[in-house]
Each structure stands twice: as C-alpha cells, then as structure tokens.
Amino acid sequence: IVAANEAFAQLTGHAREDVIGRNCRFMQGPHTEQDAVRRVVESVRCARQGQVELTNYKADGTAFRNLLSLQPVHDSNGVYRYSIGVLSDAATLDEGGREEVERLRRLLPGRFDAREDAPRLSETALTERPHPHGVAVFEHNPSNGQAGLTRHGGLSKVELLQDCKRCASIILEHGGSLRRLTEYLSDSDAREALELHLRVKAFFALAPNAQRDRVFTDFATLDLGGGSNKSSSAVKDAISEVARKGELALEALTSSVPGFLCSSLADDEVLEQLQDSDCECNGSSMHLLWREYHAASSESKWLCDFARSAQALPVAVSLSDL
C-alpha cells in the first residue's frame, strides 16, 4: 500500500502509518474466504476491474464484510502500475449504497500521464483544488536589521518551519539543496545521520530480493538483532530495523532544518525547490504516502494529487503498487 485515506483508517481501525508500506493481507483472519482472496489476487495480477465481498478484520479483531472494488491504473505508456481499492462495510450498504460505490469506482482514474509536463490530476479527475499563489517570504533586510517581506511565489520560511520534517524530506531528494544542507551541517552526529539516511534510502530502492540478500552486509555496523540467525523472520526483522533507524536518522536531520532555512545557504534555489515541491506534493498529502517509496517526479505528482483527492472522499480508498 502506497497511500490510504482517512476513511480507510476509520473503517479498519488501522492508523495510516501502520498500513502504508504493507501488503493488505494483514486484514485477513481465520474466517477470510480463500476463494475470495484468490479472486482479489487474480484481479490485481491481471489488471482487471472487479468487486469482491469477503470477511476482513479490523485492528481490534472485529470481523466485517468488506465490499472491495478494484480499479487498475496504467501509465501513459500502457504499463500497469497501480491498483486502487475502494473498501466498504457491506453490512451498512443497501442496493443504492452499492450502486454509489460502483459509480465512485468508475470515476476513479484508470490512467495517468507519465510525461514530465503532464497536467495535474486536479485538472483532469476527482476534485478541483486551487494552486498556491505567491506568498511573501521573510528575508533579512540589511538596511534595518529586521525581517522584511518580498514576493517570492512560494511558501514563507515561517510556513516552511511549521513542517520541518516535510522540508527535510524534500531537501534530501534534490541534489542542489542536499549539497547546501551538507555544507551547513557541522555537527558530526548530524552528518552521520545524513549518511545513514541516504544509505537507507538507497537500500529501499533495491528490489525486495536484493534487500533480503544484502541487509546484513550493507548494515553490518548497525545492531540489527538476530546475531548469526539468518532465518527469513530474522531478515524481515532486520529490514524493519533498518527502516526504523532510517526514520530516526531523518528525525535527527529534521532538528537541523530550522537553522539551515534561516542561514544564507538556504538561498532562492533551495526555497524555489521547496515551493515547487509544495505545488507537486503539498504538505497535507506527503504524509499520506509511503516514505520509502520512490517514483519518477512526474509519477510523484500524480501520486500526491491522488492521495490528496482521495483524502476528501467519504469512503475508504487505498492505492497499491504492483
């Protein structure tokens, strides 16, 4: 699961941060019908639209009848990339409610433009949303020593400082901004956190088989537990520990963001990068996406737009990578 909306969390009882990055089989339980599971797997693998009703389980162990509607999504090159799932509690739906769910599924995008200059999803499907306009940026005014206001066309530094973790994530994705942050970091612990985060990021860009093969060698200096135990469960635990340590490294880097943004190294290029990323991936939607998931920039725009649009929907929606 790459993204899930608030309605998904409300329906299943699972917090989004506990869902993203996992296979949806975690909702199966002792009475989940395996024939229904096979039909779901078949539809997803074969890029078929479909609707399956099956027994799933909420976070507290309560069983519910899940009416699952599936929508395949291809890119503009015809490559099958994602599967959208619409989840509903079948016990609460009458015939009209089921028809409404099916109408919603038909409205969901089945294709996205993979070009760099692709139009935004908000221009083509789901909900309309206003694009951010020019906002004043605080800059040092040498004439009076006070913070002055200039038009910059992006977020103000004050607004950026409200979500330093988001800023850190964006900065780490772009070479110019990353070089300036590296130059700014003088503390050895912060530099070690940066190095570890970049290693973890590169690790999770590997295929799953490569991750399993390399986790203990690539992170031999980290305490991943398990000792000499290299069983499948130990490998899985080690990969989870790498993800946790990467997240801790990002949090450590986040504490350096306020000082960096207020320094002369955070020049117009850095601010414009943050501004552009805000247009592509607004702070209200970045946290809806799987942090370790990497996609091309044009695809990231679509992902962020979809996550933001899905957030406004009253039914549970998830987006899964193939």
C-alpha positions in Angstrom: 0.0 0.0 0.0 1.5 3.3 -1.1 -1.3 5.5 0.1 -4.5 5.3 2.2 -7.1 7.9 3.1 -8.6 8.9 6.5 -11.8 6.9 5.7 -9.6 3.8 5.4 -8.3 4.4 8.9 -11.8 4.9 10.3 -13.2 1.8 8.6 -10.4 -0.6 9.6 -9.2 1.0 12.8 -5.6 0.8 11.5 -3.7 4.1 11.6 -2.4 5.1 8.2 1.2 5.0 9.4 0.6 1.3 10.3 -0.9 0.5 6.9 1.4 2.2 4.4 4.2 0.0 3.1 2.4 -3.2 3.9 0.6 -5.9 1.9 -3.2 -5.7 2.5 -3.3 -9.3 3.6 -2.9 -8.0 7.2 -6.7 -7.6 7.2 -7.2 -11.3 6.7 -8.1 -13.6 9.5 -9.4 -17.1 10.4 -12.7 -16.7 8.6 -11.5 -14.9 5.5 -12.7 -16.8 2.5 -9.7 -18.1 0.5 -11.7 -18.3 -2.7 -12.5 -14.6 -2.4 -8.8 -13.9 -1.7 -7.8 -15.8 -4.9 -10.3 -13.7 -6.9 -8.8 -10.5 -5.5 -5.2 -11.6 -6.3 -6.3 -12.7 -9.8 -8.0 -9.3 -10.5 -4.9 -7.4 -9.2 -2.4 -9.5 -11.1 -4.4 -9.4 -14.4 -5.2 -5.7 -14.1 -9.0 -6.4 -14.1 -11.7 -4.2 -12.6 -13.7 -6.2 -10.1 -15.7 -6.3 -7.0 -15.3 -8.9 -4.3 -17.1 -9.3 -0.9 -15.1 -11.0 1.8 -14.6 -11.2 5.5 -11.8 -8.9 6.8 -10.8 -7.9 10.2 -10.4 -4.5 11.9 -7.4 -3.6 14.1 -9.4 -4.7 17.2 -10.0 -8.1 15.7 -13.7 -7.4 14.8 -14.7 -9.1 11.6 -16.6 -7.2 8.9 -17.9 -7.8 5.4 -15.7 -5.9 3.1 -17.1 -5.0 -0.3 -13.8 -4.4 -2.1 -13.9 -2.7 -5.5 -10.7 -2.7 -7.6 -9.6 -0.3 -10.3 -6.3 -0.9 -12.2 -4.2 2.1 -13.2 -1.9 2.2 -16.2 0.6 4.9 -17.1 0.5 6.7 -20.5 3.0 4.1 -21.8 0.5 1.4 -21.1 2.4 0.0 -18.2 0.2 -1.4 -15.4 1.4 0.5 -12.3 -1.2 0.6 -9.5 -4.4 -0.8 -8.2 -6.9 1.4 -6.4 -9.0 -0.4 -3.8 -12.4 1.0 -2.5 -13.4 -0.6 0.7 -16.9 -0.5 2.2 -18.7 -2.2 5.1 -21.2 -4.3 3.2 -23.5 -4.6 6.2 -24.2 -0.8 6.1 -24.9 -0.7 2.3 -28.3 -1.1 0.7 -28.7 -1.6 -3.0 -28.5 2.2 -3.6 -25.3 2.3 -1.5 -23.7 -0.5 -3.5 -24.5 1.3 -6.8 -23.0 4.5 -5.3 -19.8 2.7 -4.6 -19.7 1.3 -8.1 -20.3 4.8 -9.6 -17.4 6.1 -7.5 -15.1 3.3 -8.8 -16.0 4.2 -12.4 -15.0 7.8 -11.6 -11.5 6.8 -10.3 -8.6 7.3 -12.7 -7.5 4.3 -14.8 -4.6 6.1 -16.3 -2.0 8.8 -15.5 0.3 10.8 -17.8 3.9 9.7 -17.3 5.4 12.8 -19.0 7.3 15.3 -17.0 5.0 18.1 -18.3 1.8 16.1 -17.5 -1.2 18.1 -16.4 -2.1 17.8 -12.7 -4.7 15.3 -11.6 -6.8 18.1 -10.2 -7.1 19.4 -13.8 -8.4 16.1 -15.1 -10.2 14.0 -12.4 -11.6 13.7 -8.9 -11.6 17.0 -7.1 -10.6 20.5 -8.1 -8.1 22.3 -5.8 -6.6 25.8 -6.0 -3.0 26.1 -6.8 -0.9 28.1 -4.3 -0.3 31.7 -5.3 2.6 34.0 -4.5 3.2 34.2 -0.7 5.6 36.6 0.9 8.9 35.2 2.1 10.8 36.6 5.1 14.2 37.8 4.1 16.8 39.7 6.1 16.7 43.5 5.3 20.2 44.8 5.8 19.0 48.4 5.9 17.2 48.0 9.2 18.2 44.6 10.5 14.6 43.4 10.6 12.8 40.7 8.7 11.4 42.2 5.5 8.8 40.9 3.1 9.4 40.2 -0.5 7.2 38.4 -3.1 8.6 35.0 -3.8 5.8 33.0 -5.3 6.2 30.2 -2.8 5.8 29.4 0.9 7.2 31.7 3.5 10.0 30.5 5.7 7.7 30.8 8.7 5.2 28.4 6.9 8.1 26.0 6.0 9.2 25.9 9.6 5.8 24.6 10.6 6.7 21.2 8.9 10.4 20.7 9.2 10.2 17.0 8.5 8.5 17.6 5.2 11.2 20.2 4.3 13.9 17.7 5.2 12.4 15.0 3.0 12.2 17.4 0.1 15.7 18.8 0.6 17.1 15.2 0.7 15.5 14.5 -2.7 17.3 17.2 -4.6 21.0 17.4 -5.3 21.5 21.2 -5.0 19.5 21.5 -1.8 21.2 18.4 -0.4 24.7 19.8 -1.1 23.9 23.0 0.7 22.4 21.1 3.7 25.6 19.0 3.8 27.7 22.2 3.8 25.6 23.6 6.6 25.9 20.6 8.9 28.9 21.0 11.1 27.9 18.6 13.9 29.4 15.1 13.4 26.2 13.4 14.7 24.1 15.3 12.1 26.4 14.3 9.3 26.3 10.6 10.4 22.5 10.8 10.4 22.6 12.2 6.9 24.9 9.5 5.7 22.8 6.8 7.3 19.5 8.2 5.9 21.0 8.2 2.4 22.2 4.6 2.8 18.8 3.5 4.0 17.1 5.4 1.1 19.4 3.6 -1.5 18.7 0.3 0.2 14.9 0.6 0.0 15.3 1.5 -3.7 16.6 -2.1 -4.2 14.3 -4.9 -5.3 12.9 -7.0 -2.3 15.2 -10.0 -3.1 18.3 -7.7 -3.1 17.2 -6.2 0.2 16.9 -9.7 1.8 20.3 -10.7 0.4 22.1 -7.5 1.4 20.6 -6.3 4.6 23.1 -7.8 7.0 26.2 -6.9 4.8 25.1 -3.4 3.9 24.4 -2.6 7.5 27.0 -4.7 9.2 27.9 -1.8 11.6 24.4 -1.5 12.9 22.8 -3.6 15.6 20.0 -5.3 13.7 19.5 -8.1 16.2 19.3 -11.7 15.3 23.0 -12.4 15.9 24.1 -15.2 13.5 20.4 -16.1 12.8 19.7 -15.5 9.1 16.2 -17.1 9.0 13.5 -15.4 6.9 11.9 -13.9 10.0 15.3 -12.6 11.2 15.9 -11.0 7.8 12.4 -9.4 7.9 13.1 -8.1 11.4 16.4 -6.7 10.2 14.8 -4.9 7.3 12.2 -3.4 9.6 15.0 -2.3 12.0 16.8 -0.6 9.0 13.6 1.3 8.2 13.3 2.4 11.8 16.9 3.6 12.0 16.4 5.5 8.8 13.4 7.2 10.2 15.3 8.1 13.4 18.1 9.5 11.2 15.5 11.6 9.3 14.2 12.9 12.6 17.7 13.8 13.7 18.2 15.7 10.5 14.9 17.5 10.9 16.2 19.2 14.0 18.8 20.9 11.8 16.3 22.3 9.3 15.3 25.5 11.1 18.9 26.6 11.4 19.5 25.7 7.8 16.5 27.5 6.4 17.5 30.6 8.4 21.0 30.5 7.1 22.4 32.1 3.9 22.9 28.6 2.4 19.1 28.3 2.1 19.2 30.6 -1.0 16.5 31.2 -3.6 17.2 28.0 -5.4 16.5 26.0 -2.2 13.3 28.0 -1.5 12.1 27.5 -5.0 12.7 23.8 -4.8 10.6 23.7 -1.7 8.0 25.9 -3.4 7.9 23.6 -6.5 7.6 20.5 -4.3 4.8 22.2 -2.4 2.9 22.5 -5.7 3.7 18.9 -6.6 3.3 17.4 -3.2 1.5 19.6 -0.7 2.4 19.1 3.0 -1.1 17.9 3.6 -0.6 14.9 1.3 3.1 13.9 1.7 2.4 12.1 4.9 -0.2 10.0 3.2 2.4 8.4 1.0 4.8 5.6 1.9 8.1 7.4 2.9 10.4 4.7 1.5 8.5 4.6 -1.8 10.4 6.1 -4.8 8.9 7.1 -8.1 9.8 9.3 -11.0 9.0 13.0 -10.5 6.1 13.0 -12.9 4.6 10.0 -11.2 5.1 11.6 -7.8 3.0 14.5 -8.9 0.1 12.1 -9.7 0.6 10.1 -6.5 0.4 13.2 -4.3 -2.6 14.6 -6.2 -4.4 11.3 -5.9 -3.6 11.0 -2.2 -4.9 14.5 -1.6 -8.0 13.9 -3.6 -8.7 10.6 -2.0 -8.4 12.2 1.4 -11.6 14.2 0.6 -13.6 11.1 -0.3 -16.1 9.7 2.3 -15.2 6.0 1.5 -12.1 4.1 2.3 -9.6 4.2 -0.5 -6.1 2.6 -0.8 -3.5 2.7 -3.6 -1.2 -0.2 -4.1 1.9 -0.6 -6.2 2.3 -3.6 -8.4 
